[in-house]
Amino acid sequence: KFAMVAPDVQIDDGKGTILISSEEGETEANNHRKLSDFGIRNGSRLQADDFLQDYTLLINVLHSEDLEKDVEFEVVGDTPEKVGPKPSEPTSKNITNGSDDGAQPSTSTGKEK
């Protein structure tokens, strides 16, 4: 649903509990566990990162009793149609006096008082 290639998913609770890892076999034991086994309830948040695509999203988990038969989850909101690597930024920068902070030389012609 989210067009991720190699996702890492963790609970967004500050503890860093990893549910899905892009490293093969690292979280395989989690595949058959329920979200509730990890303390995830209505209102919990998950953070999903796909480093290969420089792509991160936050997932808000909301409980619903109104799903159609045999539907386990529903994605609500904007989902990416196509995600790919970010275009690289140009590497050349305008550097003045050894600084790349954007400062320009003074062009003041005023007289001192």
C-alpha positions, 0 to 999 in steps of 0.5 A, a space after each residue: 500500500 505504501 510502495 516501500 522497497 526495504 521498510 523499517 517500522 518501529 513504534 513511535 513511542 521513544 523506545 525504538 521497538 522495531 516491528 519490521 526490519 529491512 535486515 533479513 531475518 532480524 524481525 521474522 519472529 514478529 510476522 505472525 504476531 498481532 499489533 496488540 502483542 506489542 501494546 499497539 492500540 487505538 491512537 498508537 503511532 508507527 514510524 516507517 522508513 525506507 532508506 533506499 528511497 529516502 522516504 519516511 511516514 508516520 502511521 496513526 493506528 485507529 481501531 474500527 468496527 466498521 470494516 467490511 467482511 474479510 477486510 483487515 485494515 484500511 488506509 485512509 489519507 494520501 498514499 504515494 502513487 510512485 515513490 523513487 529515489 530523491 533526485 540528487 542536488 547539484 553539488 556546485 555551490 557559489 562560495 565567497 571567501 571560503 564560506 558557503 553561508 550565502 554571505 556576499 561581499 559588502 558593496 557599501 559606498 557610504 561615508 563614515 561619520 
